[in-house]
């Protein structure tokens, strides 16, 4: 089954403790991205990757890092999480930049 | 930069009522337009799309027409069901000739509640 898989689905952590949210897709898609969803703001892009080893900032990249060492994986790293990063995070992938995006189930992160 | 504006919710309807969710956009070039739906506790799913002016996207009884002259992509359904209760997001993807190529720009989402 074609899918985008994120882990974990739920995470509560403390300020400053590094964490990684994983994202994997099995569709051989080139384009992957991370979004955060906040009430009243819709989804905002954090980072995106057009292919292996090619990543770039989205609209709200501060406090996040990403890497794309393999085509299928696109982890989101929070080196020093802060409470304002409490949010619902979605990973998405698409065959290319202009084709349909498939979304993961989301990761609800709470930073206390 | 690109932006999407959609009507605020929640929109509460009775079953079999007509649904319209307004969406307007600002973009350079010729973006592609999308409606995504998010059911409770789930990720976003593509509902329909239109890639050029005057295209009509349709799926599951929902329709939206890409109107370049009014920069709009309003979502409509003639007879809603309780199972249509969800949050609906309008989004655009920049054209290949622009810096925003590939990025999905979302509206703030409209919650729809359909009661029996």
Interface residues (C-beta under 8 A of the other chain):
Chain A: X4 X31 X33 X35 X40 X41 X42 X43 X44 X45 X48 X50 X58 X90 X92 X94 X96 X97 X98 X100 X101 X102 X103 X104 X105 X106
Chain B: X4 X32 X36 X42 X43 X44 X45 X46 X49 X89 X93 X95 X96 X101 X102 X103 X104 X106 X107 X108 X109
